[in-house]
Amino acid sequence: MSIMTNKYMYFIANWKMFGDLRTLNSLDKVINFSNNINKNKLRLIYCPPNTLIRPISKKLKKTRIQVGAQNCHHSHDFGAYTGQVNSRMLKSVGAKYVIIGHSENRKLGEDDKLINLKIKSAMKSGLKIIFCIGETLKEKRNKKTSQVLAKQIKKGLSSIKNKSDIILAYEPVWSIGSGLIPKSEDLKKSVAFIKSKFGKKSPKILYGGSVNINNIDKLKIITGIDGFLVGGASQDSKKFIDIIKKTIN
């Protein structure tokens, strides 16, 4: 049995650097599945590479499945930023959400200040934010998880008024792609700590990091989790559907 704190359970597919136009056919299974599920039970969001946002948006136009992006540039204005895409551009091709602060981007140099600017820019464009936070293995071993999460929340959401509108994804850096997940007690503590930083108007809190069909039974019973940010497993429609089924049934 899953424990939800909000009306919907969120399942966000982060495709990372995966897919081309031929991959769109794999979405047919998910579309058929979503059409036969109680709409009050879940929200499905696909975050493909930027090259696929427009075609996926068109394919999903008559469905309840929404589309997001995996990152955006911090500038809300157009400018001399070769290879970059800002939130206005993402919105114009069909994105409704954007992932910001993912650890794979933090590793490339994104700090809390830059992440804060990206969030503000994306909100100005009308995109909904999926804000990622999480500690490294070293920080975990040094018992600094709470300290790190508090810092990321405070600085990443500095001067943001409507924090309850943000989806917050807790992704321990050491868990992503490793096949490892936090112990149940540790995850409960982290989720409770995150909620404590927001008071009564807590954002929706998702868990991400090696989510798969083999561990979803352990993850879905954690109090306070409102859904999952799924990486590699979401690239396979059957695996993604199986994860959803095991969570909501």
Secondary structure, DSSP 4 states (H G I P E B T S, - for coil): ----SSSSEEEEEE--S---GGGGGGHHHHHHHHHTS-TTTEEEEEE--HHHHHHHHHHTTTSS-EEEES--BS-SS--S-TT--BHHHHHHTT--EEEES-HHHHTTT--HHHHHHHHHHHHHTTPEEEEEE---HHHHHTT-HHHHHHHHHHHHTTT-S-GGGSEEEE--TTTTTTS----HHHHHHHHHHHHHTTTTSPPEEEEESS--TTTHHHHTTSTT--EEEE-GGGGSHHHHHHHHHHHH-
